[in-house]
């Protein structure tokens, strides 16, 4: 009994060499990698600072502005509950924005760098 199946991918022929430490250093010092890093930082750092400020505002209002936070908006719903739930909404919004940013801006650049490293360029 014989099969016409091709051998498994990667099993025939020589295995490509793994990137060396020098390759990684060269890529890390490249303008393309600096652009990737800058694109990440210009998105992540401002949003991180904004979210931490928003979170600290909530904590400070909870600690020092009890009257304001206890203000009933309707029924048993007060300002503290609305702002607390807004913390969750903000977290999910930032995660969604980051995933969109990564898919459109970061991933294509990272994939190009990876492909060049794997090709040995």
Buried (B, 14 or more C-beta within 10 A) or exposed (E): EEEEEEEEEEEEEEEEEEBEEEBEEEBEEEEEBEEBEEBBEEBBEEBEEEBEEEEEEBEEBBEEEEEEBEEEEEEEEBBBEEBEEEEEEBEEEBEEEBEEBBEEBBEEBBEEBEEBBEEEE
